[in-house]
Amino acid sequence: MKQIYLDNAATTSVDPAVVKAMLPYFSEKFGNASSTHFAGEEARRAVEESRETIANSIGAKYKEVIFTSGGTESNNLAIKGLFFSNYPEKDHIITSKIEHDCVLNSCKWLETKGAKLTYLDVDSEGFVNPKDIENAITDKTFLVTIIHGNNEIGTIQNLEEIGKICRKKGVYFHTDACQSYTKTEINVKKQNLDLVTLNAHKIHGPKGVGALYIREGIKITPLAHGGGHEFKLRSGTANVPGIVGFAKSVKIASSNDIKKMHKMRDEIIENALKIPNTSLNGSKGEKRLCNNINICFNNIEGESIGSFLNSKGIFTSTGSACSSHSLEPSHVLLALGKTPLEANSSIRVTISKFTTEEEIEYFLEELKKTVEKLRKISPLA
């Protein structure tokens, strides 16, 4: 049976060029990047060149990029590290109701430590109203954290507009850009970004490596203490092969691949919406991630659709991979105004640069058959 992988928001396959770049750092150039001998210096050089690549890609200075184990750690370091550096003088954080679980759970945990939280509503397409952010800022606010490209519905927030407000009001602005990185513009100066979360495995790099951009001059309390690695902000032996692979995945990201994904995304949306009683979750066009499709098939369970497709070798998702084992309706879809019943009827399809037209055709054909079959047996249809 052929296998068609359409869950690229959960993770992507590692590009062969990335694997090739990483391989020498497992066995030939295996030194610890903190060692002072030649083998260590060779590894350190690879780390610093990678840091430069990632910094350049977002318009940052290389010393402003801190390597981590991935998006979850970067988000935790940004939000908790800033809180511990600013509390008790400032204790207020503004975020949205559609953030990734690791942001929401970090915020909820900080509430137990004295933080005051504002969870902003979004509109029916998942957009935060910048005026709501401006109105929520008080003299105790130190941080606004808003996801860039949403992992479930693909909506891309206007960072530039939010960034201007935050800079004018003197509060830090952090964005989780794991899904949007290399797929749409991120420029820390133009968008007035103070902290940005990035990771490798959503862009055909390896799992277990990410980065946090921290604007020069911002004080953050480290969460991991040890030998003072990563400019004393994140101790631990550098994952040299992972970091090299991360940088390679950034270098080979291509605007042609983005255009191809845009075209395929729109083709899937157009054809899936021809199925009766369906609706698109999130925005359309340029304000949506190029690889993301999220659709409600009302009155049938998304879980059932996913299971049927899985039996045909087609891998999709019912939401974020971080919470896909939960039967709770998606907090993102509920924030859009969907009922729990509607939210549970959704599936998320996320493509990559390696997705083919043949795979899309087969998926759409099987999707139509699956929905027709399930509607026949659903007591709600």
Buried (B, 14 or more C-beta within 10 A) or exposed (E): EEEBBBBBBBBBBBBEBBBEBBBBBEEEBEBBBBBEEEBBEBBBEBBBEBBBBBBBBBBBBBEBBBBBBBBBBBBBBBBBBBBBBBBEEBBBBBBBBBBBBBBBBBBEBBEEEEBBBBBBEBEEBBBBEBEBBBEBBBEBBBBBBBBBBBBBBBBBBBBBBBBBBBBEBEBBBBBBBBBBBBBBEBBBEEBBBBBBBBBBBBBBBBBBBBBBBBBEEBEBBBBBEEEEBBEEBBBBEBBBBBBBBBBBBBBBBEEEBBEBBBEBBBBBBEBBEEBEEBBBBBBEEEBBBBBBBBBBBBBBBBBBBBEBBEEBEBBBBBBBBBBBEEEEBBBBBBBBEBEEEBBBBBBBBBBBBEBEEEBBEBBBEBBBEBBEBBBEEBEEB
